[in-house]
Amino acid sequence: MEEWLRRARVFLEEASTLTRRGIHWLACFNAQQAAELYLKAIIVSRTGVHPRPHRFT
């Protein structure tokens, strides 16, 4: 879980930097990635289960 939080913070910092540089499309992508990682961390902390939305069989 801590690794997801660390990665989420990096994505969010990059989104902020990109916004200041005017590269909004990439800032939005990085913000979305950060949100997904934060949500995964919340789910794992509450359920103990790692969500796997992309199953390949």
N, C-alpha and C positions, 0 to 999 in steps of 0.2 A: 504494500500500500504506500509506503513512504517513497518508493521509486516513482509511482504514478504521480504523487503530489509534487515531487521535484521536477518531473518532466512537464507537468501542467504549468508550474511556475515559469519554466523556461519558455514554453509556448506563449504564455501571457505577456512576458517581458518582450518577446520578439514582436508580438502583436502591437504593443504600445510603441515600440521603436518604429515599426513599419507605418503606423498611423501618423506619427510625427513626420515621417519622410513622404507621406502622401501616397503610399502604396496600399490602398485600402482593400483591394481584392485579396491580397496575401495576408493582410492583417486580420481580415474576417476569417480566413481559413485557419490561421493559427489560433485565434480566439475560440473557434469551434473545436479544434483539437484539444485545447485546454479544458473546455467545458466537458468534453467526453471523458477525459482522464479524471477530472474532479468527481464526476458522477460515478465512475467505476470505483474510485476510492471510497465514496460514501456507501455504495452498495456492498462492497466487501466488508467495510467496517461494521455494517449493520446486520449482514446475513452470513458473513464468512464464506460466501460463494463468489467465485470469480465469474462474471458474466462473459459468455462466449457467443456473441450474436452471429458470427460468421462460421458456420460449421461446414467443413468439407469432409465428405464421406467417400 
